[in-house]
Amino acid sequence: MKVNGFLKDVLGASRVTKTRRDLIASGSEKNIYFDPIREVAKELHPEKTEVKVVKVEDVSPTARKFTFEAKEGYKLPPFQAGQYVSLDLQIGETLTTRPYSISSAPFEARTGEHPFFEITVRNGRPGIGFASSWIYANVKEGDEFTAHLPFGQFYYEPLRDAKNVVALAGGSGITPFYSMAKEIEHGTLDMNLTILYGSVSTKDIILEKQIKAIKCDKVRFINVISGDEEYEGEKGFLTAEIIKKYSAEDTTYFVCGPLPMYNFVAGELKKLNVPARRIRMEVFGAPMNVREAEGYPENAEPATWNLTVLRGIDKTVIKASSLESLAVAMERAGIPNNTRCRSGACGYCRCELLSGDVFVPSVGDGRRWADKKFGFYHACSTYPLSDLEIRIIIK
Ligand code: FES
């Protein structure tokens, strides 16, 4: 079957790019196992699209909103309010992927003359990753990117969630809730949303003007400020007391923010005896220091290990720091191993551990039962404790 010819007929020439088979035939990609079924599936259901930046806007002293439209010949995929999009980034010599919650609403990507989606990126604080800082400082109107299709389970599902939702947000964790709030205002999402947004000071509040412009009695927005005694609204942290004050009898809690906030809020929700089925969480990124993660072996000193990576019939040995995930080690060495969530949740970076010892932080362990039983790991949330041999999936 002539895959490219068939797809050109169905989809139009501009949608069809080179397949791995083309690359093998041209000799530019060698020694790669070729799976025709996978190639057909990938071309019928492309995992990525091409986008360009059409607007850059400051939304706080330390955050910028980037608006993307599809490049000519491509379309923006549908998504749910709360999902994220991963962008391929070429930063210096490193080709990496970073996930960002979509801060615009789903209806904005499927309607209007110029459908678009937005991400909001923060800069300039400890704990903000190098990719976010790079985007904040470098990306400008006209820049083009490859975007993976939106992904993630962090969205409202009426069959599962209570009608009343309290959103507990910190830092750029406000972004999925802004998307939900706009979709509610538009009338295409039916839920009652109370956003409790924890910040150190009012200068740290992102998208405040935009959220306050939403006129909808189903959306409430409350800032909770921890570092300013003079602040006249809610002060302190997102404690059980404050959470309870804004909760209905049956409430689902959506938590989105950096790891320390997640750990704190999880404890407060426990004090309120909130059942696990009423809590949904989106944790951003890997731990800042894996050695401080619960359960990290006390006697494990920082070290550099040999990591043998099998990909098809390719075999490469690279160096891997015990302080960085296997995904980061492979990125540094230029080995393609696609990632999406980068927090251990989605399984897109799944690999098989053939030999050696590793550590997986409990917060970043989103593996299925069968994966744990048969020795599969998520490379973005797995850290080497010895020389390793792994097999990665060809993408
Ligand atoms: S990228 Fe999602 S689990 Fe690794």
Residues whose N, C-alpha, C, O or C-beta is under 5 A from the ligand:
A	BS01	FES	T339 R340 C341 R342 S343 G344 A345 C346 G347 Y348 C349 H378 C380
